[in-house]
Amino acid sequence: MTQPYPGPYQGPGPYQGPFQQLPYQPVPPQFRPLRAVTIVSIVLMGLTVIAAVIQCVLLWRSYDEVKRLVYGLLSEQEIERGIDSIAGTGPFLNLVSYLLIGTAIAFLLWLWRARENVDFLFSPFAPQPTPQPAPPPQRLHRRSSGWVIGSWFCPIVQFWYPFQVVGDVVRASEPPTQPGVARSARIRALLSGWWGSWTGFWVILVGGGAVATVGFIVWIVRLVQISDTADAESPYVDIYNLQDFMVRVALGFDIGFTVATVLLAVAGIAMALLMLQVGGWQQVRLTPPPPRMQDYPQPPQYVPRPGFPTYGR
């Protein structure tokens, strides 16, 4: 309830009290450079690839010991040394997972900023474009801003939504001075190579881990079945076929992880080039054009009047 004003009020309209509600002013969008987050993302990508390569080397070096372990050819001392070696290298092997998580966080931060910069560049707050700019697309993004993060974790759509989100950011970052460069064969090859290798990496990694787990379970089940059906008078059980099966599983895991590491390296290189390209394009769009020089009129040329002495001119 409005309290009556104690003194004379001379203003127009009824008195509304000592406080007045100011109109809401939305916070204008801002442009944030991508250089720092791009460098962090590329460094983390490189470290992840290096760690994966080292892990591949360790897996192949231990393949012979795994075979001997499966066939029961290791002595007790060798088994103890192997367990100590695995316990010592375990934290290092997990380093790939930690680096993947850090790289994912840095990359998602870069993607979010790059999309916000695109929205800023096509807003009224952006600097004046260069002369004769390319007309902005009717739809900058095919997906809403929530899909920038959610598309990577939502089942089924994670196989094509992230590719669309990144592709829209690359396409909208195209500088107006180079129309059509975002649709060039080079950029399309980088986008396709990055997404194909990244998808293949996860398919092999998840699929290979699932196959190895299922193979181990099948090996245990078959071992139990053979033990139950074996001759009670014989203390030995023929598990030679099961041993071959486990060796093939170990070999397939090593091959699959090696292929996945190659795909991870290809995806990292392609995305690093795209990130550098998008950052450069957005910086070009942000830079205002130089002031246009005015065309000053030329001074009139001297034309002698008729009958006026020219003195040798």
PLY file of the C-alpha trace (Angstrom):
ply
format ascii 1.0
element vertex 313
property float x
property float y
property float z
element edge 312
property int vertex1
property int vertex2
end_header
0.00 0.00 0.00
1.36 3.41 -0.99
2.16 5.67 1.96
1.02 9.28 1.66
3.76 11.77 0.92
4.34 13.96 3.99
5.17 17.13 2.08
3.87 18.92 -0.99
4.41 16.96 -4.21
4.84 19.04 -7.34
5.66 16.33 -9.86
3.34 15.15 -12.64
1.02 12.25 -11.90
0.33 10.51 -8.62
3.14 10.04 -6.17
4.49 6.44 -6.14
6.85 6.63 -3.20
10.59 7.38 -2.89
11.67 4.36 -5.02
11.00 3.97 -8.71
11.47 0.77 -10.70
14.04 1.20 -13.41
13.50 -0.52 -16.77
15.37 -3.80 -17.22
18.47 -3.47 -19.34
19.64 -6.79 -20.81
23.35 -7.52 -20.66
24.74 -7.13 -24.19
26.72 -10.06 -25.59
30.47 -9.85 -25.55
33.22 -11.23 -27.73
35.74 -13.43 -25.94
38.93 -14.36 -27.82
39.56 -18.06 -28.33
43.35 -17.98 -28.32
43.96 -19.06 -24.71
41.39 -21.87 -24.60
42.53 -23.04 -28.04
46.13 -23.39 -26.88
45.07 -25.27 -23.74
42.87 -27.64 -25.76
45.58 -28.36 -28.35
48.19 -29.02 -25.63
45.85 -31.44 -23.85
45.09 -33.18 -27.15
48.79 -33.65 -27.81
49.43 -35.00 -24.31
46.52 -37.42 -24.66
47.86 -38.78 -27.94
51.37 -39.15 -26.50
50.03 -41.02 -23.47
47.97 -43.31 -25.71
51.02 -44.09 -27.85
53.07 -44.96 -24.77
50.25 -47.18 -23.54
50.22 -48.97 -26.91
53.94 -49.66 -26.58
53.44 -51.06 -23.09
50.61 -53.29 -24.24
52.64 -54.79 -27.09
55.68 -55.28 -24.86
53.58 -57.21 -22.36
51.86 -59.36 -25.00
54.43 -62.18 -24.78
54.13 -62.25 -21.00
50.34 -62.40 -21.30
50.64 -65.41 -23.61
52.99 -67.17 -21.22
50.65 -66.38 -18.33
47.64 -67.81 -20.17
49.52 -70.98 -21.09
50.85 -71.33 -17.55
54.51 -70.97 -18.51
55.44 -68.33 -15.93
57.17 -69.20 -12.70
56.06 -67.84 -9.36
58.84 -65.25 -9.38
57.87 -64.04 -12.88
54.24 -63.81 -11.82
55.18 -61.72 -8.79
57.33 -59.41 -10.94
54.47 -59.07 -13.42
52.03 -58.15 -10.67
54.45 -55.55 -9.29
54.96 -54.15 -12.79
51.22 -53.87 -13.42
50.70 -52.23 -10.03
53.44 -49.72 -10.82
52.19 -48.82 -14.29
48.51 -48.80 -13.36
48.36 -45.07 -12.50
50.20 -44.25 -15.71
47.77 -46.32 -17.78
44.87 -44.41 -16.22
46.53 -41.17 -17.32
44.92 -41.51 -20.75
41.46 -41.44 -19.18
42.29 -38.39 -17.06
43.70 -36.54 -20.06
40.63 -37.40 -22.14
38.40 -35.88 -19.47
40.52 -32.72 -19.29
40.60 -32.41 -23.08
36.82 -32.83 -23.26
36.28 -30.03 -20.72
38.63 -27.65 -22.51
37.13 -28.44 -25.92
33.54 -27.94 -24.73
34.56 -24.60 -23.24
36.07 -23.61 -26.60
32.95 -24.72 -28.47
30.65 -22.77 -26.14
32.71 -19.61 -26.50
32.99 -19.99 -30.26
29.20 -20.26 -30.55
28.67 -17.23 -28.30
31.12 -15.27 -30.45
29.14 -16.22 -33.55
25.95 -14.91 -31.94
27.77 -11.70 -31.04
29.19 -11.19 -34.53
25.70 -11.35 -36.04
24.16 -9.09 -33.36
23.71 -5.30 -33.50
26.56 -4.92 -30.98
29.18 -6.18 -33.45
31.42 -3.68 -35.29
30.51 -2.57 -38.75
31.28 -5.26 -41.32
33.72 -4.83 -44.12
32.46 -3.41 -47.41
30.17 -5.68 -49.40
29.77 -8.40 -46.73
28.28 -11.77 -47.41
24.61 -11.90 -46.36
24.16 -13.68 -43.00
22.48 -17.09 -43.17
18.84 -17.25 -42.19
19.61 -19.88 -39.54
22.95 -19.62 -37.85
22.52 -22.84 -35.89
20.47 -25.94 -36.53
20.46 -26.81 -32.82
19.76 -24.73 -29.73
22.50 -23.69 -27.33
21.68 -26.50 -24.92
22.82 -29.08 -27.47
26.35 -27.64 -27.42
26.94 -29.71 -24.27
24.04 -32.15 -24.23
24.59 -33.54 -27.73
27.77 -35.30 -26.60
26.01 -37.26 -23.86
22.52 -37.89 -25.24
22.24 -41.44 -26.64
21.61 -42.03 -30.36
21.76 -38.34 -31.37
25.37 -38.17 -30.19
26.34 -39.74 -33.52
25.41 -36.65 -35.59
24.29 -33.71 -33.37
27.84 -32.74 -32.29
28.94 -32.78 -35.92
26.10 -30.38 -36.80
26.91 -28.06 -33.87
30.59 -27.78 -34.81
29.79 -27.48 -38.51
27.40 -24.58 -37.88
30.02 -22.74 -35.82
32.63 -23.21 -38.55
30.22 -22.11 -41.29
29.01 -19.01 -39.41
32.58 -17.94 -38.55
33.45 -17.54 -42.22
34.89 -14.06 -42.88
32.86 -11.89 -45.25
35.99 -11.12 -47.28
36.29 -14.81 -48.26
32.79 -15.99 -49.13
32.45 -19.75 -49.51
35.75 -20.63 -47.81
33.95 -22.51 -45.02
32.49 -24.84 -47.66
35.80 -25.48 -49.38
37.15 -28.99 -49.85
39.83 -28.42 -47.22
37.38 -27.43 -44.46
34.96 -30.21 -45.36
37.80 -32.72 -45.30
38.87 -31.51 -41.85
35.31 -31.72 -40.52
34.64 -35.15 -42.00
38.05 -36.50 -41.00
37.67 -35.24 -37.45
34.19 -36.64 -36.92
34.85 -39.96 -38.66
38.05 -40.64 -36.72
36.56 -39.49 -33.40
33.50 -41.69 -33.82
35.66 -44.64 -34.88
37.89 -44.13 -31.84
34.99 -44.43 -29.42
33.36 -47.31 -31.28
36.60 -49.31 -31.17
37.36 -48.37 -27.58
33.91 -49.15 -26.21
33.33 -52.12 -28.52
36.77 -53.58 -27.86
36.33 -53.29 -24.11
32.92 -54.94 -24.32
34.29 -57.79 -26.48
37.19 -58.35 -24.08
34.85 -58.42 -21.08
32.41 -60.79 -22.75
35.30 -63.00 -23.90
36.63 -63.26 -20.35
33.17 -64.16 -19.02
32.73 -66.79 -21.76
36.17 -68.20 -20.93
35.26 -68.56 -17.23
31.89 -70.16 -18.04
33.44 -72.67 -20.45
36.20 -73.44 -17.97
33.62 -74.24 -15.31
31.65 -76.41 -17.73
34.74 -78.38 -18.76
35.75 -78.82 -15.14
32.30 -80.17 -14.25
32.23 -82.62 -17.16
35.83 -83.81 -16.80
36.75 -87.28 -15.58
36.84 -87.29 -11.82
39.73 -89.79 -11.77
41.93 -87.52 -13.93
43.46 -84.48 -12.17
44.00 -82.65 -15.49
41.54 -80.70 -17.62
42.16 -80.01 -21.31
41.77 -76.24 -21.62
44.12 -75.73 -24.56
41.34 -74.34 -26.78
40.30 -71.89 -24.06
43.87 -70.73 -23.70
44.05 -70.06 -27.44
40.79 -68.15 -27.19
42.13 -65.86 -24.44
45.34 -65.25 -26.38
43.30 -64.21 -29.42
41.25 -61.87 -27.23
44.43 -60.26 -25.88
45.82 -59.89 -29.40
42.57 -58.37 -30.66
42.56 -55.90 -27.76
46.10 -54.75 -28.54
45.30 -54.34 -32.24
42.07 -52.50 -31.50
43.73 -50.10 -29.07
46.48 -49.38 -31.60
43.94 -48.56 -34.32
42.00 -46.41 -31.84
45.19 -44.50 -30.98
45.82 -43.76 -34.66
42.23 -42.51 -35.04
42.63 -40.38 -31.91
45.74 -38.75 -33.37
43.95 -38.01 -36.67
40.98 -36.53 -34.82
43.24 -34.36 -32.68
45.17 -32.98 -35.64
42.02 -32.22 -37.64
40.29 -30.51 -34.71
43.41 -28.49 -33.84
43.51 -27.10 -37.39
39.79 -26.31 -37.25
40.10 -24.53 -33.92
42.95 -22.37 -35.17
41.02 -21.58 -38.36
37.81 -20.64 -36.57
39.67 -18.43 -34.10
41.40 -16.60 -36.93
38.16 -16.13 -38.87
36.33 -14.73 -35.88
39.16 -12.33 -35.16
38.98 -11.11 -38.76
35.24 -10.54 -38.47
35.73 -8.65 -35.21
38.37 -6.29 -36.60
36.62 -3.18 -37.89
37.46 -2.15 -41.45
39.94 0.69 -41.93
38.42 4.14 -42.49
37.66 4.80 -46.08
39.67 7.61 -47.64
37.59 10.41 -49.02
37.95 11.34 -52.66
39.18 14.89 -52.53
38.60 16.97 -55.69
41.63 17.52 -57.87
42.86 21.10 -58.17
41.96 22.71 -61.49
44.65 22.74 -64.11
46.09 26.03 -65.25
44.58 27.19 -68.50
45.92 30.53 -69.83
43.38 33.09 -70.87
43.40 34.27 -74.47
45.71 37.16 -74.97
47.37 36.70 -71.58
51.19 36.37 -71.77
52.37 32.86 -70.85
56.07 33.79 -70.40
57.40 30.69 -72.05
54.74 28.25 -70.80
0 1
1 2
2 3
3 4
4 5
5 6
6 7
7 8
8 9
9 10
10 11
11 12
12 13
13 14
14 15
15 16
16 17
17 18
18 19
19 20
20 21
21 22
22 23
23 24
24 25
25 26
26 27
27 28
28 29
29 30
30 31
31 32
32 33
33 34
34 35
35 36
36 37
37 38
38 39
39 40
40 41
41 42
42 43
43 44
44 45
45 46
46 47
47 48
48 49
49 50
50 51
51 52
52 53
53 54
54 55
55 56
56 57
57 58
58 59
59 60
60 61
61 62
62 63
63 64
64 65
65 66
66 67
67 68
68 69
69 70
70 71
71 72
72 73
73 74
74 75
75 76
76 77
77 78
78 79
79 80
80 81
81 82
82 83
83 84
84 85
85 86
86 87
87 88
88 89
89 90
90 91
91 92
92 93
93 94
94 95
95 96
96 97
97 98
98 99
99 100
100 101
101 102
102 103
103 104
104 105
105 106
106 107
107 108
108 109
109 110
110 111
111 112
112 113
113 114
114 115
115 116
116 117
117 118
118 119
119 120
120 121
121 122
122 123
123 124
124 125
125 126
126 127
127 128
128 129
129 130
130 131
131 132
132 133
133 134
134 135
135 136
136 137
137 138
138 139
139 140
140 141
141 142
142 143
143 144
144 145
145 146
146 147
147 148
148 149
149 150
150 151
151 152
152 153
153 154
154 155
155 156
156 157
157 158
158 159
159 160
160 161
161 162
162 163
163 164
164 165
165 166
166 167
167 168
168 169
169 170
170 171
171 172
172 173
173 174
174 175
175 176
176 177
177 178
178 179
179 180
180 181
181 182
182 183
183 184
184 185
185 186
186 187
187 188
188 189
189 190
190 191
191 192
192 193
193 194
194 195
195 196
196 197
197 198
198 199
199 200
200 201
201 202
202 203
203 204
204 205
205 206
206 207
207 208
208 209
209 210
210 211
211 212
212 213
213 214
214 215
215 216
216 217
217 218
218 219
219 220
220 221
221 222
222 223
223 224
224 225
225 226
226 227
227 228
228 229
229 230
230 231
231 232
232 233
233 234
234 235
235 236
236 237
237 238
238 239
239 240
240 241
241 242
242 243
243 244
244 245
245 246
246 247
247 248
248 249
249 250
250 251
251 252
252 253
253 254
254 255
255 256
256 257
257 258
258 259
259 260
260 261
261 262
262 263
263 264
264 265
265 266
266 267
267 268
268 269
269 270
270 271
271 272
272 273
273 274
274 275
275 276
276 277
277 278
278 279
279 280
280 281
281 282
282 283
283 284
284 285
285 286
286 287
287 288
288 289
289 290
290 291
291 292
292 293
293 294
294 295
295 296
296 297
297 298
298 299
299 300
300 301
301 302
302 303
303 304
304 305
305 306
306 307
307 308
308 309
309 310
310 311
311 312
